[in-house]
Each structure stands twice: as structure tokens, then as C-alpha cells.
Amino acid sequence: MTGSNVLRERLDALSAKLKEVTASKHAKNRWHDGHTATNAELSKRYHDIKSRVDEDVEHEDALGNHVSDLEYSLREWLEDLNYSTD
């Protein structure tokens, strides 16, 4: 498989995850109770998200795929969206 095909598959996977998370978040927003997160909750959320993204990046590195800073940030953003719908 060529590098461009691998990159295209990774981008398609990120796109599919974005669509899934967006739909889930949209549905969840209908039932929002107005809860404001505490500093401890935000810190836990950050560490959970960072841990998930780091695991994904380690997996990509093990496959020989480099994850740029931009892709890492995108993965964090998507994971943040996903985290809020868990």
C-alpha cells in the first residue's frame, strides 16, 4: 500500500469518527442539564483524552505512520467531542 493510500485511509477514518461524534453530540445537546464542570472534572477529562490520543498515536507509530502535530491536535479535538458524548 502506498503512503498516499495509508494517509487517505487515516483521513477517512478521522472523517467517519467526526461524523459519528457530531451526530451523537447533537443528540446529547437536547438533554443537556446545564452542568458546569469543576476544575477536577476538567483535569480528569484532559488526562483521559490525552491518554486515549497517546494510545492511538503509539499504535500509528508502531505501524510506521508518523503523526504530525496537526493530526495530533485533530485527534485530541475529535476525542474531546467523543468524550463529551460518552
C-alpha positions as CSV (number, residue, x, y, z in Angstrom):
1,M,0.0,0.0,0.0
2,T,1.4,3.4,-0.9
3,G,1.9,6.2,1.5
4,S,-0.9,8.3,0.0
5,N,-3.3,5.4,0.3
6,V,-2.5,4.9,4.0
7,L,-2.9,8.7,4.6
8,R,-6.2,8.7,2.8
9,E,-7.5,5.7,4.9
10,R,-6.4,7.5,8.1
11,L,-8.1,10.7,7.0
12,D,-11.3,8.8,6.0
13,A,-11.3,7.1,9.4
14,L,-11.0,10.5,11.1
15,S,-13.8,11.9,8.9
16,A,-16.1,8.9,9.8
17,K,-15.3,9.4,13.5
18,L,-16.1,13.2,13.2
19,K,-19.5,12.4,11.6
20,E,-20.3,9.8,14.3
21,V,-19.3,12.1,17.2
22,T,-21.1,15.1,15.7
23,A,-24.4,13.2,15.4
24,S,-24.0,11.8,18.9
25,K,-23.2,15.3,20.3
26,H,-26.1,16.9,18.5
27,A,-28.4,14.3,20.1
28,K,-26.9,14.8,23.6
29,N,-27.3,18.6,23.5
30,R,-31.0,18.1,23.5
31,W,-30.8,16.7,27.1
32,H,-28.1,19.0,28.5
33,D,-28.8,19.8,32.2
34,G,-26.6,22.9,32.4
35,H,-24.0,21.2,34.5
36,T,-20.8,23.3,34.9
37,A,-17.6,21.2,35.2
38,T,-15.3,21.6,38.2
39,N,-11.6,22.0,37.8
40,A,-11.1,18.5,39.0
41,E,-13.6,17.2,36.4
42,L,-11.8,19.2,33.6
43,S,-8.4,17.9,34.7
44,K,-9.6,14.3,34.7
45,R,-11.2,14.8,31.3
46,Y,-8.0,16.3,29.9
47,H,-5.9,13.3,31.2
48,D,-8.4,10.8,29.9
49,I,-8.4,12.4,26.5
50,K,-4.6,12.7,26.3
51,S,-4.3,9.1,27.3
52,R,-6.6,7.9,24.6
53,V,-4.9,10.0,21.9
54,D,-1.4,8.9,23.1
55,E,-2.5,5.3,22.7
56,D,-3.8,5.9,19.2
57,V,-0.6,7.7,18.2
58,E,1.6,4.9,19.7
59,H,-0.4,2.5,17.6
60,E,0.2,4.5,14.4
61,D,3.9,4.8,15.3
62,A,4.0,1.0,15.7
63,L,2.6,0.7,12.2
64,G,5.3,3.1,10.9
65,N,2.9,6.0,10.4
66,H,4.1,9.5,11.5
67,V,1.5,11.6,13.3
68,S,2.1,15.3,12.8
69,D,1.4,17.9,15.4
70,L,-1.7,19.0,13.4
71,E,-3.0,15.4,13.2
72,Y,-2.4,15.0,17.0
73,S,-4.4,18.2,17.6
74,L,-7.2,17.0,15.4
75,R,-7.2,13.7,17.2
76,E,-7.4,15.5,20.5
77,W,-10.3,17.6,19.3
78,L,-12.2,14.6,18.0
79,E,-11.5,12.7,21.2
80,D,-12.8,15.7,23.2
81,L,-16.0,15.6,21.1
82,N,-16.3,11.9,21.6
83,Y,-15.6,12.2,25.4
84,S,-18.5,14.6,25.8
85,T,-20.9,12.1,24.3
86,D,-19.7,9.0,26.4
